[in-house]
Amino acid sequence: MDENWAIIKYDRDLFCFTSFSKAEKKALEIKEELTRDRLHDTPMLEVHPKVNSYEYFSSLITNPYVIKKDIPHRHEPGFWSDTFWAPVNAENYFKPLDIVWVGRRDTGIPFYHVGIYLGKGNEGKNWICHLNDDEGAKITDWKSFLKAGRCEEIIRYHPIIPFKNYSKIAKKIAWAVDGTPYREGNYNLANRNCEHFANMVVYGINYSKQEDRKDELIAKNIGLTVAFPIPALIFNNYSINNGKGSAIKLTNEMSESNDKLGWITNDWSRWIENKVQQEVPPKQNCKIM
């Protein structure tokens, strides 16, 4: 790096410095914010420069705040169609509380099933929390999440700085699967799908990025197969993402999601917290992990 021109990468426009010493000073200020005596429930609100402005979801969930990585998997060509198999050793590719996207194709429409990776248990199984249609939120093993391991694409989303404290996330997951599962019998592809759930728990954002394919998702939700472009007028009055526009405010979203999700301490919450501490060890004196 040229010492006469230093940049703090997480916002090139906002933090640009003419000397390395000025950039270093700003970095120390950020570090002090993250190591205060009080424990932050929402660490990302302390460092993200756009928490109070309306932004596209993809501009919030992006590098360097969240790292996206394609996970390798096996491809078997077939006579009628190709088959893609996911790796069985998920622990080699994911860390606890990563969001996992699995690409599938249903009724001719490609879509992603989304869950939260929790870690590998003593019995050798990798566990995932996900919203499973009308069954509601549940914790299943890796193979069940993948539906026998077949998939066309696997994507990992790993928050570099937590949006919420990991202990709070663990307790919310435990609450969601305890007793009557969260949203059991209340699934809706356009407004209450598996991605909404995972994003709400980990990021605090009640939003589904897949709404970018609005026509296809709505058509699938009402039982249509899209084989050709459908006039937009058909979908104008159909609610997507609970009526939200394409831009969202992070502070509002995190407040809203906290009101929707409860929390409990039980065996699952303690197990998840322990896995995070084992596999994503906190830095010395860091108050957010």
N, C-alpha and C positions, 0 to 999 in steps of 0.2 A: 504493500500500500504506500502511496505517495504521502509522506508526512505533512505535506502542505495542503492536502485535500482529503478529509476524512468524512465518511458517511456512516450514520447509524442506519442500518439497512431497513428496519421495519417500517419506515416511512420516508422514502427518498425526498419527497417534496417538503415535508415538515421539518426534518432534522438533517440539515446540510451544514457542514462546518468548514471553515477555512484553515483549521489546524487540528492536528491529532489531539492536542491537549484539551481543546474545547469539546471534542467528541468524547474524550475520556471523562471529562467532568460531567457531561450529560449522562453517560452510562452509569456513573457512580450515583447520580441523583435517582435514576431509575432503580438501581440496586437498593438504595436506602428505602424507597417506597415499598419494595417487596420484602424488606426485612424488618419492618416495624414490629413492636412488641405485640400489637393486636393481630389476631389471626384473621386474614381476609377470607370472607366467604366467596367473593367473586374476584379473584386475582386479575383476570383479564381487564376488568374495568379500571385498574390502576395504571395500565401501560398502553392500552390501545388508544391511538390518537383520534379515533372516530366513533367513540362510544355514544356521543350525544348528537350525532348527525344521522340522517337517513341514508343508508347505504344498501347496495345490492348484497344479497346473502353471499355470493361468490367473492366479494371484496372483503368480507369479514372472515370467512373460512378459507384462508389462503396463506401461502408462504409469506413471511416466516412464522405467523401465529400458529398455523396448522400445516403439517407436512402431509402431502398426498403421495402415496406410493402404490404402483401396480405390483401385485403379488404374482410370482410365476406359478403356472399350473400346467398340467399335462393335457395335450391335445391329441385326440385319436380320430383320424378321418374315418368317415363311414360312408356306406353306399347311398343312403338317403339323407343323412345329416351327420355332422361332426359332433363328437362328444368331448367335453372339457372336464377334467377331474382336478379338484382342489387338492393341495397338499394336506396330508393327515396331521403333520406336526405343526399345528398353528402357532404353538409357543415360540417357534423359531422366527416368526414373521410379525407377531403382534405383541403389544404390551397391554397390561390391564387398563381398561377404560378407553382403548382405541375404538373408533367407530369403523365397522366393517360393512362394505357394500359388496353384494354378490349379484352379478348380472345373470338374469334369466330371460326366458322368452315364454310368454303365456298368451294363448290365442293369437299368436302372430305378432304380439306387441312386446318389444324388449323393455324390461324394467329391472329395477334393483330391489332386492330384499336387504334390509339394513338392520344391524344389531350392534350390541356393545360387547366387545370381548372382555371377559372377566379374568381369565387365567387358567392354568392347568392344575387340576386337583391331584390328591395323592393316589387316586385310583387310576390315574393316567388319562383322564378325559379333560378336554378343553371345554370351558363353559362359556355360553353366550346368552345374554339377555336380549330379548326381542319381542316386538308386538306381533302376534301371530293371528291375523285376521280376527274372527269373532271369538277366539279363545282368550284374547287379551294378552297382557304382558306375561312372559314366562321365561324361565331359565332352562335351556336345553344344552345337550352336548353339541360339539362342532358338526358331527355328521348329520344330526337331526336338523340343525340350522341350515345346512347345505342341501337337505333333502337327498340323501344318499351320495353326496359328494359331487353331483353334477353341477356345473356352472360354466358360464361363458367368460366371465371376468371377475376378478377379485381386487378390491381397492381398499387400502388402509388409509385412514385419516387419524393422524396422531397430533394432539394439541401439544405444542412446545411449552407454552405457558397455560396452565389450567384456566378454563373459563370459570370453573367453580372448584372449591376445595374438594379434594378426593373423598374425604370423610363424608361430606354432605351428599356427594353423588352415590356413594355406597349405601347410605341410609335411604335414599330415594329409590334406588333399585330394589332394595329389600322391601320397602313399602309397596312398590308396584306389583310385586309377585306374591305378596302375603295375602292369605285368605282369598277373597274374591279378586281375581286379577284385574289390574287397571285396564279400563276400557273393554272389559269382557262384554261381548254382544253390542259394542258401540263402535265398531271399526268402520271407517269411511276412507276410501282410497284418496279422495281429493282433499280431505280436511283432517283426518285422524289416522294416518297410516304409520307404518313401521318407521319411516324416516322422521316423521314428526316426533315420534316418541323418543328415538335415539338422540336426535338433536336437542330436544327439550331437556333430557336428563344430563347430557354431557356438556352441551354448550349453553343451555338455558334459552334456546331459541326454538319457538314453536312454529317451525317453518319447514317445508319440504322443497328442496332444490329441484326435484323432479317435476314440479309444476311448470317448469320451462316447456315441457311437452304437454301443454294444457289439453289440447284437443284429444290426444291419445289417451291420457289418463282419465278424462271425463268419459270418453267413449267406453273405456274398459269398466269404469265404475257403474255405468248404466247398462252394461252387457252388450256393447257393440264391438265389432271387430273393424278396425280402420284399415281399409284396403285402398282408399283414395282420399284426397283432401276433402274435409267436410267444411261447409260454409261456417264462418266464424259466428254468424248470427245465431246459430243453434246453441252456442255455448255462452252467449253474452250474459245471461242471467244465472248461470250456474256458478255456485260458490267454489272457490279454490283457495287453499291456505286460509280458511276461516275468514274470507273476505279481505285479506290483506293485499296491499299492492306489491309491486316488485321490490320496493325499498323498505327497509326496516331499521328501527333504532335499537341498538343493542341494550341500552339501559332499560328501555320499556319492555323488551322481550324477556330479559332475565327476571324482571319483577313479575311479569305476567306468569311465566312458567313456574316460579316458586309458589304462586298462589294455586296453581293447578295440581301440584305434586306434594304429597305428604312425605313423611319420613319415619322410620322406626329403627331401633337397634335390635338386631337378632343375630342368629348364627351366620346368615348370609352376609349381612353388613360387615360383621367382624372378619369373615373370611376374605371378602373383597378388599377391605382396608389392609389386611395382612399381606395379600398378594401385591398390592401397590407398593407397600413398604419394602417388600422383598425384591421386586423386579424393576421398580422405578425409584431407587433410593433417593431420599431428599438430600439436597446439598446442605452443608454445615451452615447453621444459623438461618436457614431459609424458613420463613413462616407460612408459606403457601403450599408446601408439600408435606 
